[in-house]
Amino acid sequence: MGETVVDSQYPHARSSSWRSHVTMVVTVVSSGLVTAGAWSVHGFSALSLPQLTTPNSTLYLHPNQASWFATVTLLMGVPGSMVGGVLCEWMGPRRLQLVISPLLCFTYLALHLVSWPSVLHVISPWPLLMAIRATQGLLAAFLNAPSIVLPCEVSEATWRGSLASLLEVWVTLGFLLCYLLSGLISWKTAALLIPAITFIPGILGLLLVPESPSWLYRRQRKVEAFNSLLKIRNSRAAVEQEMVEMEMLDQQDTKKLSCHQLLKLITQKAYALPMVISVQVASLPVFCGFGVVAIYLPEVFAMTGVSRDQYWSSVISGSFRLLFNFIGSALLSRMRRKVMLVSGSCTALVGVASLGAFFFFKEQRYDMFDVSWLPLAAVVMYVAGISGGVLPAAWLVAAEVLPSNIRSFGMGFTNTVYTTLYFLVSKTYDDAKATLGPHGVFWAYSCGCLFYILFIVKFVPETRGMTVMEVDSKWKEYLDVNSPLNQVVE
């Protein structure tokens, strides 16, 4: 193979074990705080709408306006996720987060300013609110790809299951923060507090850590890639091995692809198959209903008619969701990915089917007093399956199965499909509820869980214990990727 970049340029380089672990963790946590801030954009409607839909509110939204206020961020995420994937590969995942995070801070500040009487006297608030929320959705979607790519590419193989799978922890933290603040402060104050808790410390942390070494190497910035690895790997041997692996892959894919070549490349079977699997693994859980439960959780408890306090029921459910996220992330280092996905889906199926059964018997006018505990128990069980099993493993597998040279673009495309489905399922929730009834909606979600289980068992490969480079090599061996690639770049 010849002399590698490691042998020729870095004979005296050293890596500190404890410092590398600290840097790796700081990178993942800082990126995670930014992710929590981005997803708080979607959870902000759960905080603000109960206040904005009261008749005596300074900014009153009628039901149709409230629906768009909650979902326009998801709609803007459709183009934003794809553009974010391209930007992630062009700018680098860390740099993209550093650029977009301050802009999202300004959008939260703009939401606060809309409530000022001086602003209300000058301009109609509804168009301004929609413009701000649409901008928030677009910018938050730009962060979808780097929030997955950066933790996945900076984590060691033995740590990747725990660190990279924390994505769902950060998403939950963004929603839980909104649930907590909704009963304590006004939405106007929350618009200032949320960025201070999430974006600001995230930005400060990202300023202290290196860029993704895989991205640097793909951009032919090999010296910087080596220096980045020295900061996040616990030994020189580990750095050398990873550099050799990246160099071996680089020798097979030596030419940089243009956008046209990239689009042509992903139509080849060697890349289309992992792209399809990535999209399905990440997107099919939307049909299990977790997006609706996250956004409309207070309303779900209100419909049961037995919850004493919708606020605390939402907080309790959100807290359990966060707890199970941590449990799921810990289990990923010890359990096979497919076992996590299947067991989590089975648990969620039982929970959401039980919730549907409660609504069915309630609509049949049965006395539900003796089982008034069931809605909260069913939601907690559902959350345990989705947040403790499905989502931590799903997004990790979605990133792992993609070849490295299309990972940023692939995750952008996956996020685009995911966001499109998320928007459609969430926006049509009220119509589906009116047509099928609450019980029919939740039973439909249980069918989604069953379909997801069958898909995982039949089509998804196991990636536990494999390095990112080993996953790439497996696809190349299985599908003989060299020939399609050469045809595209020649």
C-alpha angles and dihedrals in degrees: 000000000000132000113333128220088254096056097043103042111023110042094143102037117131135191126211113223100210094039092050092052092048092049092048092050093045089052093052094043094047091048088046094054089053088049090051089052092049093051092045083071088070094040092050090083090063087056100041107033097068086057097038094051096054112106094235093053117125087226106037119190121194118219097271092048090047090053092053092044088058099043108031089085089060091048092053088048090070096073092025094061093054093045089046091057091054092045090049092058093042100046103022125253096263095047092047090055090049092052099044100041096069090049091055089050088057092050090056089049088051090054089054092049093052089070093058112112090226090059094044091056092054105042139021105260099213098067090043092050091050092048091052094046091048090050090049091052092050095048093043089052090054086064096053096087098044091046087064102030099049098053091042094052099042096046122092116240091253092049099036095086092057102034103037092043090059087087091098089049090060092045090052091046090057092052095041091052088057092047091051096046094046093075096039111044141014120272089246092060091042089057088065098039099050096062090046090056098042118017101036098054089039092055092047091051094048090053088063100050135068130255121261108288092213091055092047091051092048087055089052092247092133098160091055091045090054092048090048091052091050089061097049105033125078099223143024089241091058090049092049093047093051092047090051091050092050091047092051091052091044091055089058093046102034100150125077112235124228120221090261092050091046092052090048091047096056091056088067115097092239090065102022093063097055089042091055092047092048092051094047096045092052100035107040093070086069087074088056085070102240093134092056092047091051096049100036100032096123090050092049090056091045091055092056090065091210104080110106095202122021091191095056093040089056092046092048092049091046091049091051089048090055092046093051090047089061091044091050092049090051092048093052089072090055106031134060114259094237092051089054092049096047097042092046092050092049091051092048091048092057092046098049092041089053090051089051090050091052091053091045094055091041090055088050086059097246116158103257097180094107091053097039087125092062101084094055092042091048093049091048090049091048091048090049091056098043100037098032098042119007107042101040090052098035098060092041092052090044089060096038097055093055119093110247096243092060099030097106093044091041094052089047090054092044090051090049092056091042093050092046092054092042090055095045095048093045096044093049094046094099092048092047090049091051092048103039101022122236091286092053092050094052093044088052088055089052088056087052089055091052093050091049091053091053092048094051094049094048107037116015119095123220113251103171114131094013123118118232089253092051091054089051091050092049091056091047092051094045098046104024093236097183096079098052091045094051091049091054100046099041 
